[in-house]
Amino acid sequence: MADIGSNPLKRPLPDGIVPEDLVARTEDRWLTVVLSMLGVMMAIIVVTGALHSLHPSSNVETIEPVTLHLGGEFAESNLGTAVEPGGSVTVRLVAEQYLFVPDCAQVPTDTPVKFRITSTDVIHGFLLPATNVNTMVVPGYIAEIRTVFSRPGVYVMPCNEFCGYGHHGMWARVKAVPRDQFPDLSPVERTSCAKQ
Ligand code: CUA
């Protein structure tokens, strides 16, 4: 029966009471199981993050959400895709309840693409399935995320952060076109595939 040596009460335990050393052994086993589960989960996060270059955006840039439409980088005339001097492209988008502006971004394939996106109202999400693009869009901040589209096609861009009753209908598209079909833009020109 009970091992009186490890029993602090120094008297026989009544039936149904589990001896202390058995409790300690069981707790050790469960601790090992829980720690290994934690280890496996951490490993999955680190390995998938490294393989798919998923990372939280490191960009901390602030912007005044109330006046961003009045001028500067996120004025309507500056939204869409711009070609940078080195040949890479920058796509600027504004997220608001319940749409993205523009609602279709056009990008060339096999070209470094930088998305810069901000919100005018509440937190939205910016996700491109099957790419490394997945970020929150927080009012007051500019989210910046880089990717390369290796295949032409239309990528659906749903808002993946609950932002109100119209959240489920908030989505846009990214259209990746072969590099030679992408328009030759001057530094001040912007393009998009949004419906006019
Ligand atoms: Cu915007 Cu959900």
Residues whose N, C-alpha, C, O or C-beta is under 5 A from the ligand:
A	BS01	CUA	I123 H124 G125 C159 N160 E161 F162 C163 H167 M170
